[in-house]
Structures are given as C-alpha cells and as structure tokens.
C-alpha cells in the first residue's frame, strides 16, 4: 500500500494575485500577537472593495481575510497567535528585495511544504 501524497497547504487568498507579500508581512509585524487585528488589517488592505456593496459582501471580505491569515499560518509564516515565526521573520527582513523574498518563499515551499512531491 502506498502512502498518501502530501499536499501543499491551501492559500488561494495568500497568493500574489490577491496580496502583495511585502506589504502583508509589514501588516503582520504591525499586528503581531493580535489575530483579530491582523485579520481586520488584511481585510482593509487587500479585500475592502471585494464584492462591492452587496448584502453578503462584508462577510465575504472577512472570510477572505481570515483565509489569508490561515494561509500565513499554513505556510509557517505566523504561529497560532499571529506572531511571526523564525521563517516569517526571515521573510520580513527580505521584504524590500522582492526577488529575494519570493525566492525564499519558493525554497521553503519546495523544501518544507512538500513542494518537491507535487
């Protein structure tokens, strides 16, 4: 019997099409230790206009922000209390150098998150 194939963590709201990683890391640093505050800041920064003014739009924006925060956790950038992990701190230090920042994240995905198995 073969072992189940490892999967990359979810993270659609934590993707470059949704957020700018350097800016997101700055928000994490500003709201470290405050998951609700971080989530609200993510919502304001990246999802404030999502869904327009429809009746379900605010709840949808909150869910997108929550999923982004959960993606940060799933990728090992923050811990349960929304504090930067050692890896998250290393990314924060690279946030001004976009190429280095994304290279570090890609390497982490490949080495630590089963990216090579995909």
C-alpha positions as CSV (number, residue, x, y, z in Angstrom):
1,X,0.0,0.0,0.0
2,X,1.4,3.4,-1.0
3,X,1.5,6.4,1.4
4,X,-0.9,9.2,0.6
5,X,0.7,12.0,-1.3
6,X,1.5,15.1,0.7
7,X,-0.3,18.3,-0.4
8,X,0.7,21.9,-0.4
9,X,-1.2,23.9,2.2
10,X,-4.2,25.9,0.9
11,X,-3.6,29.5,0.2
12,X,-5.6,31.0,-2.6
13,X,-6.2,34.2,-0.6
14,X,-2.5,34.2,0.2
15,X,-1.4,34.3,-3.4
16,X,0.3,37.1,-5.4
17,X,-3.0,37.6,-7.3
18,X,-4.6,38.6,-4.0
19,X,-2.0,40.2,-1.8
20,X,1.4,41.8,-2.1
21,X,3.7,39.7,0.2
22,X,6.0,42.5,1.4
23,X,3.0,44.7,2.4
24,X,1.3,41.7,4.0
25,X,4.4,40.9,6.1
26,X,4.5,44.6,7.3
27,X,0.9,44.2,8.4
28,X,1.8,41.0,10.3
29,X,4.6,42.8,12.1
30,X,2.3,45.7,13.0
31,X,-0.4,43.4,14.4
32,X,1.8,40.6,15.8
33,X,0.1,38.7,18.6
34,X,-3.4,40.1,17.6
35,X,-5.1,37.7,15.2
36,X,-8.3,39.7,15.0
37,X,-6.4,42.9,14.4
38,X,-4.3,41.3,11.8
39,X,-7.4,39.9,10.1
40,X,-9.1,43.3,10.1
41,X,-5.9,44.9,8.7
42,X,-5.7,42.3,5.9
43,X,-9.3,42.9,5.1
44,X,-8.9,46.7,4.9
45,X,-5.6,46.4,2.9
46,X,-6.5,43.8,0.3
47,X,-10.2,43.0,0.3
48,X,-12.0,46.2,1.1
49,X,-13.5,46.6,-2.3
50,X,-14.2,42.9,-2.9
51,X,-17.8,42.1,-3.7
52,X,-19.0,45.7,-3.9
53,X,-21.9,46.7,-1.7
54,X,-23.9,43.6,-1.9
55,X,-25.6,42.2,1.3
56,X,-23.1,39.4,1.8
57,X,-20.1,41.4,0.8
58,X,-18.8,42.3,4.3
59,X,-19.0,38.7,5.5
60,X,-17.3,37.6,2.3
61,X,-14.5,40.1,2.8
62,X,-14.0,39.0,6.4
63,X,-13.8,35.3,5.2
64,X,-11.2,36.2,2.5
65,X,-9.1,38.0,5.2
66,X,-9.5,35.0,7.6
67,X,-8.4,32.6,4.8
68,X,-5.4,34.8,4.1
69,X,-4.4,34.8,7.8
70,X,-4.9,31.0,7.9
71,X,-2.7,30.7,4.8
72,X,0.0,32.6,6.5
73,X,-0.2,30.0,9.3
74,X,-0.4,27.1,7.0
75,X,2.8,28.2,5.2
76,X,4.6,28.6,8.5
77,X,4.9,32.4,8.4
78,X,2.9,33.0,11.6
79,X,2.0,30.9,14.6
80,X,-1.4,30.4,16.2
81,X,-1.2,33.7,18.0
82,X,-0.4,35.6,14.7
83,X,3.3,36.1,15.7
84,X,5.9,35.8,13.1
85,X,7.8,32.5,13.2
86,X,11.5,32.4,12.6
87,X,10.8,31.8,9.0
88,X,8.3,34.7,8.9
89,X,10.9,37.0,10.5
90,X,13.4,36.0,7.8
91,X,10.9,36.9,5.1
92,X,10.1,40.2,6.8
93,X,13.8,41.0,6.7
94,X,13.8,40.5,2.9
95,X,10.6,42.4,2.1
96,X,12.3,45.3,0.4
97,X,14.0,42.8,-2.1
98,X,11.1,41.3,-3.9
99,X,13.2,38.7,-5.8
100,X,14.9,37.5,-2.6
101,X,11.6,37.4,-0.8
102,X,9.9,35.2,-3.3
103,X,13.0,33.0,-3.8
104,X,13.0,32.4,0.0
105,X,9.3,31.6,0.0
106,X,9.7,29.3,-3.0
107,X,12.6,27.5,-1.4
108,X,10.5,27.0,1.8
109,X,7.6,25.6,-0.2
110,X,9.9,23.2,-2.0
111,X,11.9,22.0,1.0
112,X,9.5,22.3,3.9
113,X,6.0,22.0,2.4
114,X,6.2,19.0,0.2
115,X,6.6,21.2,-2.9
116,X,9.1,18.7,-4.5
117,X,6.4,15.9,-4.2
118,X,3.9,17.9,-6.2
